[in-house]
């Protein structure tokens, strides 16, 4: 299998004609020209991402400090484990996005990936802020490195980590697409499933600051999911040899494996003892997410009868509504987000 070539940083002989630009395998100059874009959808994405700017400390966690101590044992256990997993996901995203960007030869798309990497770093900062505020130092470290002790959490990390590492060893087009599919799973299934637990706390009037932090993060992840959805669709047009029926089935099986792992994890981390959630609700929601993600990159659904958001989980989309998320910097009050119309997660 032919290997991809890492794009040169300085390339005076690069193509300047927009029509010659390619997502991968092009001859880019690396010049950031905002007036000439082949992929016109980038303009909307870029403006939305820039308007999403926020900092974790603008959210008051005072109530959470008190609430955390009063959480039911099952809620506190799930809070710690899911937060630990989210910390890993954002950390590995921050580290891996430059590896993908090294082989993307559309400069406007690389601008998006740079913003995403910054936002993933802010998300990691958010989780640290949450832990530093509500936990004692020893407890903080216990949550951060829980994957070293919990075999279930380690297995979750290994699935994505090994897929990302595969591209470190094999720089082929097929492994790049699989890495992007892994990113799509992470952004579109793992994050969303984890966020759901925090929104359940919110509807039970618990941990309001944590919920607001997650809503900010969710708003960013909407744009990240939208970005990788479009990257995959463009690659499918430009590199059809990497999207044959046989390879599409490989990608579909990857998404299915991601869903099955997420369901198993949700049953373990949340179970049936958290008020407002149970294992059946978790299963239905993850299967819905899996079908939705498949549909929007042209794959056949995985789970029969799970094509709509489950009635029992409609509250998730209400909490994650990106157009309703903005916090007054000084008063930490929820207000309408009016900078621009957010990219809604209908992907």
N, C-alpha and C positions, 0 to 999 in steps of 0.2 A: 504494500500500500504506500503510495507516494506521500512524502512528508511535506507539510506546509513550511514555508519560509517566513521567519519572523521579519516583519517590515523594517526597513532601515529607518533610523531616526531622521537623518538628513539625506534628502533624496532630490537633488536639483534636477534630475532627469525624470521626475515623476510626471504623470499625466495631469493636465490642467483642465481638460474637457470633462464636464460633469457626466456626459454620456458614457465615458470610459470608466467611471467609478464603479467599484464592486464592493460588496460587503466583506468578502474574503478573497484574497488572491489578486487584488488590484495593485496598481503602481502609484501609490499615493505620495504626494509632496508633504503631507502632514500639516498643510496650511489650513488654519481655521477660518474659512470664508463663510460668514453667516448669510451672504447674499446669494450664494450659489450652492444649493443642496439638491442632490439627486433624490434623497429620501425626504420628501416634503413633510411627512408626519413628524419629523424631528422638531420642527419649529414649535408646534403646539406642545410637544412633550417638554422641550427645554424651558419654555416660559412657565409651564405649570410647575416643574421641578424647582425653578428659581423662586417662584412665589410661595413654595412650601417651607421656606427657611424658618427654623425655630431652634430654640436651645432648651435642653432638658430642665434646667433650673428655673424656668419661668413657671413651672407647675409646682404648686404647694403640696407637699406630702405630709403635712402635719397630722391630718386625720389618719393617714395610713399607718403612721407610727403607733397610734393607739389601736387601730383596727387589726393590725397584724397580730398583736398579742391576743386578740379576742377571736381570731379565726378558729373554726372547728379544726381539729387535728387533720382531717382529710383535706380541708381547704388549704391549710398551711403547707402540708406535704405536697399537694399538687402545685401550689404557688411556687415553691422552691424548685421543684423538678422541672416544671415548664419554663420558668425563668432561666434556669441553668441551660436548658436546650436552646432557648432563643439567644442567649449570650453566645453560645457556640456558633449558631447559624450566622449571626451578624458578623462575628469575628472572622469566620472562614470566608464569608462573602467579601469583606474588606480586603483580605489577602489574595483572593482568587481573581477578582475582576481585572486587575492589571494583566494577568496571564491571558485572559480572553482578549483584552484590548490590544495586546502585542500582535495579534493576527487579524484584527479588524482593520480593513483598509479604507473605510469610509470615515473621513475625519469628523463629519457631523455626528456619527454614531459614537465615536470615541469621546466626544464632548459629553454625551449622555452618560457613558460609562464612568467618566471622571466624577460627574455629579453624584451618580449612584454610590460610588466608593466613598465619597465624603459623607453621604447620608447614612451609609451603613456604619461608619465610624461614630456618627452622632447617636445612632441607635445603641451602639455598645456603651457609649457614655451615659445614655439614659438608664440602661440596666445597672450600671455602676452607681449612678446617682440614687436609684431606687434602693439598692442593697446597702449603700453607705448610710442612707437615711433611716431605714427601718430595722437594720440588723446590727448586732454587735460584730466587731471585726472578725472574730473567730467564725461566727455563723456566716458572715459574708464569704470568707474563703471556702467554707464548706459547700456553699451553693455554687460558687464559681467552678470548683473542681469536682463537682459531684460525679461527673462522668468517669472519673478515675476509680470510683468505688461502686457505682451502680452499673451492673452489666447490661441492663436494659438501655440505659442512656448511652453507654459506650457503643452498643450495637447501632443505635440511631445515628450517632456521629460517624461511625465507620462507613455506613452506606453512602452518604454524601462525600465524606472525606476521601474514600477510595476512588469514587468516580472522578473527583477533581484531580487526585494524584495520577490517575491513568493518563490524563492529558499531559502531565509533566513528563511522562515517559514516552508517549507516542503522540507526536505532533501531526497526526493525520487529520483529514477533513472529517472523517467519520467520528473520531474521538472528540473533535471539537464540537460537533453537533451533539454528541452524547453529553458533553460537559454543559452545553447550553440547555439541553433537556433537563439535566440534573438541577441547573439553576432555576429553571421553570418550575420544577417540582418543589424546590425549596421555597421559592417566592410565592407560589400559587396554592400550595397545599399545606406544607409544614407551618409556615407563618400564620396562615389563616386559621388553621386548627388551634394553634397555640393562643392566638388572640381571643378566640371564642371563650376560653376558660376565664379570661380577665373580664370580658363583657358579662359573663354570668355573675361574677362578683359584683359588677356594677349594678345589674338589675336587682341584686339583693342588698343594695345600698352599702356595699363594703369596698374599701380600698379605692376611693374615688380618684386620688392622685395617680395611682398606678394605672387605672383605667384610662385616664386622660393621656398619660404618656403613651400607652398602647394605641390609642386612637390617632395620635400624631404619627407614630411609627406606621400604622396601618395605611394612613394617607400616603406616605412615601412609598410603601410597598405596592399600593395600587399602580403607581407610575412605573415601578420597577417591573412588575408583571406585564404591564402594557408594553414596555420597551422590549422585553425578551419575546413576547408574543410576536411583535412586528419583526424583530430580527429573524426569528424562525421562518416566518412567512416569506421574507425577502430571500433568505437562503434557499428556501424551497423552489423559488422561481429561478434563481441564478445557478443553483447546483442541484439539479433534479436527480443526478446520480446518487446523491446522499439521501434521497427521499423515495426510493423504490418501495414497492409493497412490502418486500422483505424487511427493509430497514425501518419503515413506518411501524411494522409490528414490533420491532425491537424497542422503539421509543414508547409505544403503547404499553409494552410489558414493563418498561422502566417506571412509567407513571403508575401502573397497577401495583408494582412492588412498593413504590413510595406510599401509596394509599394503604396497602395492607400493613405496612410497618407503622404508619400513623394511627391506624385503628388499634393495632395491638398496643401501641404506646399510650393512647388515650385511655384504653381499658385499664392499663396498669397505673398510670399516673393519676387519673381522675376516678375511675371505677364507678361505683353506684352510691357512694357515700357523700358526695358533694351536692348540697341542696340545689335543685334546678337543673341538674345534669344527670344522665345515666349512660350506660354503655350503648344502649340502642340509639340514643340521640347522637352520640359521637359517631357511631357507624354510619348512620343515615347521612350525617353532614359531610363526612369525609368522602363517602361514595358519590355524593352530589358534586363535591369539588372535583373529584377525579374525572367524572363525566364532562363537567364544564370545561376543564382544562384541555381534555382530549378534543372536544368539539371545536374549540377555537384555534386549533392548529391542524384541523383536518383529519383527526383520528376518529376511529369508531369508538362509541361509548364502551365503557368497561362493565358497568353495572346496570342491568335491566331494571327499569322502573325508577331510576334516580336522576331524572332529567330536570327536576325543579327543586328549588330550595325547600327542604322539608318544612311543613307547617310548624312543627315543634321548635324550629330554629330560626323563625323569621326575625326574632329580636336581634340576631347577630348582625344582619345587614342594617338594622336601624341604628345600632351603636357605631357601626363602622362607616356610616354615611359620610363620605369625604367632604361634602358640601356644607356640613354642619359643624366642622371642627375648626375652631380658632379660639385661642385664649388671650384675654387681655394681659399684656406683659406684667403690669403692675398689680392687678387685682386678682389674677388667675380665675377669671370668671368666663364661662363658656359664652361665646358670642358667635354670630353668623360669620362664616368665612366668605369675604366678599372680594378678595383680590382677583380671582378668576374662577371660572367654572371648572371644578375639579374633574379629573379623569375618574369616572365611576367604574367600579369593578363589575362590569358586565361581560368580562372576557371569559 
